[in-house]
Amino acid sequence: MLKLMLKGFLMGAADLVPGISGGTVALITGIYAEFVSTIGSVSIKDLLRLRFKSFYKSLNPSFIFPLGAGILVGILSLSRVMKLLLSEYPLYTWAVFFVLVLTSTILFLIKRRWLKVENMFLLFLGVLAGFLVTKINIAFPQNLFFTFLAGFVGSFAMILPGISGSFILLIIGYYEVILDALHALKTFDGFMTIAIFGIGFGVGILAFSRFLKVLLRTREREVLLIFLGLVLGACRVLWPFGQGRAASIIPDFSNNQHLMIIFLMISLTISIIVLNKFISKIDLK
């Protein structure tokens, strides 16, 4: 249960960061298939017919409750911290996110033994799609209908690895709106914004998960390979240099801050690889 709560916490934290998705965390922590299957199996029909016992069973409570609690705690507790880190220490923060996502994704591919020539085409399709998605820029008007629509569209990222919900909110102009609403949750306007957004999110995730559940049942390897490619393609928005954060996408080796960031990235990469080997040895025992 604690392990699931921790994974949920990481999913919630990831959904606050433009460039990382909860689906990415679910994928690289090994709970993606069960997460999609659980969401896709929720019986709204039983709920509407007041069959509460059947509805409760359809939730897969031993999985979804600890995971959901972790997600909620992650979002509520870290919304202010993420805003502070991204505004005060942007280069260091993006560097950590870049290494975490890229290294974890590659290690996942190695663990599943999917880095083979026959899988490269699907991976490439995913990388291309991830790159193109991060180039989109559409702004939504700020009203109740588009708040619902923002939740609906943003929900896809909770399920789709590589497509960040926060990044989607950023490109449609709703990232700051939702963060501000979370900070003002005790006010009527803040509560209404989050409530309408939440309804849209719930409708979207329930509708899309059913479609994805069928795909995973019949073509799990192919679907996950494309999604892992999406993650790799979307990593470009996490690269700490360029993207409006620095003058060039190439680090300036005469800049002490850039050298510190490179040192941080190398150290973190080594730490993740060592930790992954340590965990693998524990799992084998």
N, C-alpha and C positions, 0 to 999 in steps of 0.2 A: 504493500500500500504506500509506504513512504517513497519507494522508488518511482511509483506512478505519479505521486504528488510532485516529486522533484522534476520529472519529465514535463508535467503539466505547467509547473512554474516556469520552466525554460521556454515552453511553447508560448505562454502568456507574455514573457519578457521579449521573445522574438517578434511577436506581433506588434510591439510598440516601436520597433526599429524599421525605418524605411530601407528595405533591401533584404530583410530576412523574414521568412514566414513560419507560422506555427507548423505548417505542413512539412517544411524543411526539417525542423527539429524532430517531428514525429517519424520522419523517414530515416534520419541518421541515428535515431535512438532505438529503432527496431519495432515501433508500435504502430506504424503507418497503416498496415493492412487491417489490423483490429480496430483502429480508430475509425477508418472509413466504413468498415463493416458494421460497427456499432451504431454510428450516426445513420447509416442507410437502412438499418433495421428498426429504427424507432417507429412504433405503430401509432400514428396520429388517429387512425380509424378507431382503435381501442379507446383512446382518450376521449374522442367525440361521442362514443357510445357509452361512456362512463364505466368502461371495463378497466378499472384502475389497476387491478392485480396483473392483468395481461400486459397493460401498458408499462407497468413497473418492470416486469420481466424483460420486455423488449429493449429496455434501456441498457442492459448489461451493467447493472449497478456496481458490481465489484470492480469494474474497469472505469466507467464514465464518471462516477462520483469523486473518487480521489483525483483523477485526471482533471476533471472540471474544477475542483476546489483549487488545485495547483495553478491552473490557468487564471482563475479569478484573482487569487492572491498575487500572482505575478504581475498582472495588469494593474491592479489597484495600488500595490506597494511600490512598483517601479516606474509609474508614469512620470512622477516628478524627477526621479533620479535620471531617467533616460533623457528627459528634456534638458536637465542641467549638464549631463555629460556631453550631449550633442551640441550644446551651445558654448560650453566653456572649454571642453577638451575634444573638439571634433576629430582631429587627425588621429589621436591615440585611440579614440573610441571606434572609429571606422576601421582602423588597422586591426584591432582585436576581433571585430565582427568578420572582417575579410578572412583572417587566418582560421577562425573557428569554423566558418561555413565551408571554405575551400578544403581545408585539411580533413574535416569530418566526412565530407562527401567523397573524397578520394579514398579514404580509409574504408568507407562503407562499400565502395565498388571493389576494392581489393578483397575485403572480407567475403563478399558474395562471389568472388572470382568472375567478375563481369568485365574486366579490362582485357577483352579479347577482340580480335579483328572482326569477328562476325557481329559484335555489338557496337562497333564504332559508328555505323550509319545512324542507328537510333539515337545514340548519344549526341551525334553531330546535329541531328534534327532538333533535339532538345536545346542544345547550346544556341543554335540559331534562333529558335523561338524565344528563349530567355533574353537574348540580346535585343531582339525586335520589340518585345514587350516593354523593356526598360526605356525605349525610345519614344513611347507614346506620351502625349501631353494634352489632356482634355480637362477643362474646368467646369464643374457643376455649379449651378446657382444654389444659393443657400436658402432652402425652404423645407417644409416638412416632407414633401414628396421626394425631393432629391436627397434628404437625409435618410429616408427609407431605402432609396435606390443605392446610396453609398454603402449602407449596411449590407444590402443584397449582393452587390458586386464585391465588396470587401470580404464577404464570407468565403468566396471561392479560394482566397489565399490561405485560409485556415486549412483547407483540404489539399490545395495544389502546392506541392513543394516548388520552390524557386520563384514563385510569384508572391511578393510580400504584400500583405494587407495594408500595412502602413504606407508602403510605396504607392499602392493603388490610390489610397486616400490622399497622398501627397500630390499625385498627378491630376486628381479630379478636384483638388482644392479643399479637401475635408480633413486633412491631417491635424492642422492647428485647431480646427473647429471641434473635433472630438477630444483632443487633449485638453482644451480649455473647458469643455463640458465636463470632463472627468474631474478636473480641479474644482469646478463649481457645481458638483453633484448635489449639494444640499439646497441649491436654489431651484426654483420652478423651471426656468429656462434650461439649466444644465440637466436636470432630471428628464425633462421632456425630450431633449436632444438625444440623450443616451437611450431612453426608452424606445423612441421611434427607430433609431439606428439599430438597436438590439432586435426589434421585431423584424426588420429587413434582413439582418444577419441570420436570424433563426430560420426564416423562410428560405433564404438562399442556401444555407448549409444543408437543410433537410432535402431540398429538391435536387441539388447537385450531387450529394453523396450517394443517392440511389443509383444514378447513372454511373458514377465512378465505381460503385460496388460491383456492378455487373462486369465492367471492364477488367477489374482486378481479378475477378473469379475466372475469367476466360483467358486473359492475356497479362498476367501479373508481371512477368519479367520484362516484356516489351513496354508496358505502361511505366514501370518504375525506372527503366533505362531512360526513357524520354524525360521523365520528371527529374531524374538526376542530372540530365543534360540541361534542363531548365535552370536548375540550381547553379550549375557551373556558368551558364550564359548570363545569369542575373548577377553574378559576382562582380561584374564590372562596376556596378553602382556602389559597391562596398570598398573598392580600391581607394585608399586614403589620399592619394595624390591626384591632382586634377579635379574634375567634377565640380569646379568652382571652389574647391577647398584649398587648392595650391595652384601655383602658376603653371605647372606642367604635370603630366601624368608620370614623368620620370623624376624620382627623388633627387633633390639637390644635395650632393655629397659634401658640399662645403657648409651646409646648414646643420648645426648641432641638433636641432629638433628632429630633422629628417633622419639623421643618423641614429638617434634614440628610438625613433619609430621603427626603423629597419631592425635594430637590435631587439626590440620588443617582439616584432613579428617572427624573427628567427627563433628566439627563445621560446615563444609560445608554441610554435610549430613543433619544436623538439619535445617540449613538455607533453603535448597532445599525443605524439607518436609513442613516447615512453609510457604514458598513462594507458594508452590503448593496448600496448603489449602486456602491461601488468594486469589489466582487466581480463584480457584474453586468457592469460595463464590461470587466473582465478576461475574463469568459466569452464576451463578444461578439467579442473580438479573435481 
